Amino acid sequence: MSDTIDQYDVLVVGGGPAGLAAGEAAARQGARTVILERQNEIGYPIHTSGGSWISDMRALEIPAHLYHPINTVFFVSAHREVAYHYDPAVACVVDVRGLYQHLAGRAITAGAAMRMRHTVEQTLIEDGRVVGVTVKNHVGERLTLRAPVTIDASGFSRHVGVRTEMGQAYHRYGYGAEYDLYAPNYPQDEVFLIMGSSYAPSGYAWAFPRGNGRVRLGVGVIHPDSEDDARRFLDTIIRDLPQLSERFQGASPIEYHTGLFPAEGPVERFSRDGLLLAGDAGGHGSTLVGEGIRYAMYSGQMAGRVAAAAVKANNASAAYLSRFDKQWRARFGREMDVSYQVNKRIASYGDAQWDDALGLMKRLTPAQVAQFMHGDYSAKLVLSILARNPGLLATGGKKLFDLILERINKPALQTAEG
Ligand SMILES: Cc1cc2nc3c(=O)[nH]c(=O)nc-3n(C[C@H](O)[C@H](O)[C@H](O)COP(=O)(O)OP(=O)(O)OC[C@H]3O[C@@H](n4cnc5c(N)ncnc54)[C@H](O)[C@@H]3O)c2cc1C
């Protein structure tokens, strides 16, 4: 262990979207901030597909050249297909590496230091308070870094969280495998979401174009709900799903990605003395379709601001830092809760249920589908869907709508804690 001890105000573990946004936000508030990333490059290896929303990219001030707009969304089940057209586009596929490196540039501009190939190993705890970490750096030296606040943004591994009594390692999770193909015949404004036992049991498959002839084709399977291996379905989809085999003619993969996404809803607490958990480390992504990039950025921004405020107030106690939990739950608690309840239900759907679900979806407007997929659950949305389709109450959709209404009507904090 090196004798050197580096002192900061805020330590950020992980240079993914949560950590980079946290680092920028903390540094902007004047906190001496360092982001520690174990990999050699920001945005490598890629373990995400990059599906997101244009309104959020704008709200997060992401330049338009870093996301690719989508006009048509196809949902496919064993015997049905539904298509929705959007003009102007509302969904997008981000340039993952470009976006993350843009966020890194923003963090550096705000004053944060970035340390690449720095792997956080141990967490330092004194008098029950997290006071820093030890790190192995790019030349194999072991360093000690101390700060009043550490933000664990290490993603699925929750490296600091699991070592500091902030919950167990995730038990329910999505495992995704993906090709990134050069696919010259694939229409670049069409996304596919594919459900059913032939291609994605207990999960779904996707085709996400991202511009310049490139398309991400992936399969996600939820474990332990299913023991199937997502990797085995990739070639089958290209070969056997008629809608895609046609579009992927002449295509070939040039990257292969895998990744893990927590599918348990948020962890119980995101703060303790000297520590905050942000992004996937806190379970802050939506389990509806396994979407976490924009949420990681929002969560990181919130965590970074609270951390800097705690440093200014000279108070990194659990009581002070718990304002992060409150802010996050007030903004996202209800949405995450509904997404999780819906995901648990649809993860066990068989082919016939997916066919029925697509039959119901056919009756919804493109705007309603987008609002639902975006996670903007409101009683108004549910009631407007039912007003247009009173027949839904007599069908299998009733249980799902009842469940959504019940969770929406719970107070946000109670929902998040309950
Ligand atoms: C297959 C798949 C497809 C997905 N598709 C989408 C999608 O289409 N749209 C979407 O919005 N979301 C998607 N997600 C989810 C999304 O990728 C995550 O929610 C998001 O990456 C979370 O960001 P994060 O910053 O919390 O964690 P991460 O992106 O995982 O970043 C964590 C960082 O911490 C670093 N790190 C870990 N441990 C240490 C350590 N000990 N020391 C130093 N550094 C460390 C890692 O190297 C990494 O860079 C997908 C996930 C998977 C698995």
The ligand as a MOL file (V3000), in Angstrom:
LIG
                    3D

  0  0  0     0  0            999 V3000
M  V30 BEGIN CTAB
M  V30 COUNTS 53 58 0 0 0
M  V30 BEGIN ATOM
M  V30 1 C -28.0190 -5.9360 -22.1450 0
M  V30 2 C -28.4680 -4.6120 -21.5910 0
M  V30 3 C -29.1760 -3.7390 -22.4060 0
M  V30 4 C -29.5840 -2.5120 -21.8900 0
M  V30 5 N -30.2400 -1.6640 -22.7140 0
M  V30 6 C -30.6100 -0.4540 -22.2620 0
M  V30 7 C -31.2350 0.4600 -23.1240 0
M  V30 8 O -31.5000 0.1610 -24.2900 0
M  V30 9 N -31.5560 1.6890 -22.6270 0
M  V30 10 C -31.2700 2.0430 -21.3410 0
M  V30 11 O -31.5810 3.1730 -20.9430 0
M  V30 12 N -30.6700 1.1810 -20.4890 0
M  V30 13 C -30.3220 -0.0530 -20.9170 0
M  V30 14 N -29.7040 -0.9120 -20.0830 0
M  V30 15 C -29.4430 -0.4980 -18.6980 0
M  V30 16 C -28.2540 0.4840 -18.5960 0
M  V30 17 O -27.1590 -0.0440 -19.2690 0
M  V30 18 C -27.8690 0.7150 -17.1420 0
M  V30 19 O -29.0110 1.0460 -16.3940 0
M  V30 20 C -26.8300 1.8380 -17.0350 0
M  V30 21 O -25.6490 1.4520 -17.6860 0
M  V30 22 C -26.5390 2.1380 -15.5730 0
M  V30 23 O -25.5190 3.0990 -15.4840 0
M  V30 24 P -24.5540 3.1470 -14.2230 0
M  V30 25 O -23.6610 4.3120 -14.4230 0
M  V30 26 O -25.3460 3.0340 -12.9780 0
M  V30 27 O -23.7210 1.7730 -14.2990 0
M  V30 28 P -22.7090 1.2730 -15.4150 0
M  V30 29 O -23.0670 1.7930 -16.7470 0
M  V30 30 O -22.6330 -0.1940 -15.2320 0
M  V30 31 O -21.3220 1.9210 -14.9950 0
M  V30 32 C -20.6180 1.4830 -13.8560 0
M  V30 33 C -19.1420 1.8070 -14.0570 0
M  V30 34 O -18.4530 1.4870 -12.8430 0
M  V30 35 C -17.2290 0.8700 -13.1690 0
M  V30 36 N -16.8150 0.0680 -12.0090 0
M  V30 37 C -17.4190 -1.0300 -11.5130 0
M  V30 38 N -16.7630 -1.4900 -10.4360 0
M  V30 39 C -15.7030 -0.6510 -10.2450 0
M  V30 40 C -14.6390 -0.6220 -9.2990 0
M  V30 41 N -14.5290 -1.5320 -8.3260 0
M  V30 42 N -13.7300 0.3740 -9.3980 0
M  V30 43 C -13.8240 1.3270 -10.3720 0
M  V30 44 N -14.8070 1.3160 -11.3100 0
M  V30 45 C -15.7280 0.3440 -11.2370 0
M  V30 46 C -17.5590 0.0360 -14.3970 0
M  V30 47 O -16.4020 -0.2940 -15.1390 0
M  V30 48 C -18.5100 0.9730 -15.1640 0
M  V30 49 O -17.8140 1.8260 -16.0350 0
M  V30 50 C -29.2930 -2.1630 -20.5460 0
M  V30 51 C -28.5870 -3.0510 -19.7340 0
M  V30 52 C -28.1720 -4.2560 -20.2470 0
M  V30 53 C -27.4080 -5.1980 -19.3610 0
M  V30 END ATOM
M  V30 BEGIN BOND
M  V30 1 1 1 2
M  V30 2 1 2 3
M  V30 3 2 2 52
M  V30 4 2 3 4
M  V30 5 1 4 5
M  V30 6 1 4 50
M  V30 7 2 5 6
M  V30 8 1 6 7
M  V30 9 1 6 13
M  V30 10 2 7 8
M  V30 11 1 7 9
M  V30 12 1 9 10
M  V30 13 2 10 11
M  V30 14 1 10 12
M  V30 15 2 12 13
M  V30 16 1 13 14
M  V30 17 1 14 15
M  V30 18 1 14 50
M  V30 19 1 15 16
M  V30 20 1 16 17
M  V30 21 1 16 18
M  V30 22 1 18 19
M  V30 23 1 18 20
M  V30 24 1 20 21
M  V30 25 1 20 22
M  V30 26 1 22 23
M  V30 27 1 23 24
M  V30 28 2 24 25
M  V30 29 1 24 26
M  V30 30 1 24 27
M  V30 31 1 27 28
M  V30 32 2 28 29
M  V30 33 1 28 30
M  V30 34 1 28 31
M  V30 35 1 31 32
M  V30 36 1 32 33
M  V30 37 1 33 34
M  V30 38 1 33 48
M  V30 39 1 34 35
M  V30 40 1 35 36
M  V30 41 1 35 46
M  V30 42 1 36 37
M  V30 43 1 36 45
M  V30 44 2 37 38
M  V30 45 1 38 39
M  V30 46 1 39 40
M  V30 47 2 39 45
M  V30 48 1 40 41
M  V30 49 2 40 42
M  V30 50 1 42 43
M  V30 51 2 43 44
M  V30 52 1 44 45
M  V30 53 1 46 47
M  V30 54 1 46 48
M  V30 55 1 48 49
M  V30 56 2 50 51
M  V30 57 1 51 52
M  V30 58 1 52 53
M  V30 END BOND
M  V30 END CTAB
M  END
